[in-house]
Amino acid sequence: MIQKAITILSSYAKEAQENGDDELCSFFLQNLDPIVDEIVGEVEHLSKHPYGCRAVQRLVEYCSIEPQKTKVLESIAACQKDLLEDQYGNYVVQKLLQHGRLSDREAVFQSITANNKVIRFSKQKEASNVVEAMLRLGNASQRERIVQEILQCFCTDQYSQTESAAVSMSKNPYANYVINISLVDRNNFQTKWSNQ
């Protein structure tokens, strides 16, 4: 019910704004404000909940009018580091990458690339989804940096043998999807992979 209220009130507010009816737009936004405020106040907890994460995702998708949109995005950006490895929170971070601002994408990018974490996150079930989303939705520079980290790092296998991170990731049940996403964008990555 909460998800439906978010989608309907947001859609009506956007439509009223596009039609130049500021009074009607304001009416719909005022009815949406209590939902936004309640969710924003508990965004980290709700993002880690199997049902709550869906309401948060709807806010990210449908809140398109200021100041609600900024309030929602900033509340998620503030806790995105804790969400990207969470079973449900990673879906909220993916929506943040898809519908958020450039600054939100940059914050997530910094979180997954800090201290060479790309390989570690790629091998985790939940965080690998965020790395994949970053490869799909990030700008060319961000995608290239992730691929470069994969190509330049090494991992130690179970027999204490050192191997390329790309080889190690291709054997991992989660990281192999990150490798596949990297290969999909032929214009940006094909030459890099073939040169390694």
Solvent accessible surface area in square Angstrom, and as a share of the most:
residue,aa,sasa,rsa
1,M,200,0.89
2,I,83,0.42
3,Q,61,0.27
4,K,127,0.54
5,A,31,0.24
6,I,0,0.00
7,T,24,0.14
8,I,70,0.35
9,L,33,0.16
10,S,6,0.04
11,S,51,0.33
12,Y,108,0.41
13,A,0,0.00
14,K,94,0.40
15,E,99,0.44
16,A,5,0.04
17,Q,89,0.40
18,E,122,0.55
19,N,111,0.57
20,G,59,0.57
21,D,59,0.31
22,D,106,0.55
23,E,149,0.67
24,L,78,0.39
25,C,9,0.05
26,S,48,0.31
27,F,111,0.46
28,F,30,0.13
29,L,28,0.14
30,Q,117,0.52
31,N,66,0.34
32,L,1,0.00
33,D,50,0.26
34,P,83,0.52
35,I,31,0.16
36,V,0,0.00
37,D,71,0.37
38,E,124,0.55
39,I,11,0.06
40,V,31,0.18
41,G,62,0.60
42,E,90,0.40
43,V,12,0.07
44,E,62,0.28
45,H,120,0.53
46,L,43,0.22
47,S,0,0.00
48,K,77,0.33
49,H,72,0.32
50,P,48,0.30
51,Y,160,0.61
52,G,9,0.08
53,C,4,0.03
54,R,125,0.46
55,A,11,0.09
56,V,0,0.00
57,Q,18,0.08
58,R,47,0.17
59,L,1,0.00
60,V,5,0.03
61,E,49,0.22
62,Y,86,0.33
63,C,5,0.03
64,S,52,0.33
65,I,16,0.08
66,E,101,0.46
67,P,99,0.62
68,Q,5,0.02
69,K,54,0.23
70,T,40,0.23
71,K,77,0.33
72,V,2,0.01
73,L,2,0.01
74,E,93,0.42
75,S,19,0.12
76,I,0,0.00
77,A,26,0.20
78,A,93,0.72
79,C,13,0.08
80,Q,6,0.03
81,K,140,0.60
82,D,84,0.43
83,L,0,0.00
84,L,1,0.01
85,E,72,0.32
86,D,32,0.16
87,Q,105,0.46
88,Y,59,0.23
89,G,0,0.00
90,N,0,0.00
91,Y,101,0.38
92,V,0,0.00
93,V,0,0.00
94,Q,34,0.15
95,K,39,0.17
96,L,0,0.00
97,L,0,0.00
98,Q,93,0.41
99,H,64,0.28
100,G,12,0.11
101,R,78,0.28
102,L,142,0.71
103,S,71,0.46
104,D,2,0.01
105,R,43,0.16
106,E,70,0.31
107,A,36,0.28
108,V,0,0.00
109,F,9,0.04
110,Q,85,0.38
111,S,9,0.06
112,I,0,0.00
113,T,2,0.01
114,A,42,0.33
115,N,131,0.67
116,N,99,0.51
117,K,61,0.26
118,V,0,0.00
119,I,17,0.08
120,R,112,0.41
121,F,7,0.03
122,S,0,0.00
123,K,60,0.25
124,Q,52,0.23
125,K,120,0.51
126,E,40,0.18
127,A,0,0.00
128,S,2,0.01
129,N,42,0.22
130,V,0,0.00
131,V,0,0.00
132,E,27,0.12
133,A,1,0.00
134,M,0,0.00
135,L,6,0.03
136,R,127,0.46
137,L,66,0.33
138,G,4,0.04
139,N,84,0.43
140,A,58,0.45
141,S,81,0.52
142,Q,9,0.04
143,R,37,0.13
144,E,77,0.34
145,R,109,0.40
146,I,0,0.00
147,V,0,0.00
148,Q,50,0.22
149,E,16,0.07
150,I,0,0.00
151,L,19,0.09
152,Q,123,0.55
153,C,28,0.17
154,F,138,0.57
155,C,23,0.13
156,T,93,0.54
157,D,44,0.23
158,Q,151,0.67
159,Y,153,0.58
160,S,88,0.57
161,Q,112,0.50
162,T,97,0.56
163,E,33,0.15
164,S,34,0.22
165,A,0,0.00
166,A,16,0.12
167,V,71,0.41
168,S,12,0.08
169,M,0,0.00
170,S,58,0.37
171,K,138,0.59
172,N,30,0.15
173,P,86,0.54
174,Y,78,0.30
175,A,0,0.00
176,N,37,0.19
177,Y,124,0.47
178,V,0,0.00
179,I,15,0.08
180,N,74,0.38
181,I,37,0.19
182,S,0,0.00
183,L,82,0.41
184,V,109,0.63
185,D,41,0.21
186,R,162,0.59
187,N,150,0.77
188,N,52,0.27
189,F,2,0.01
190,Q,95,0.42
191,T,92,0.53
192,K,46,0.20
193,W,41,0.14
194,S,86,0.55
195,N,108,0.56
196,Q,139,0.62
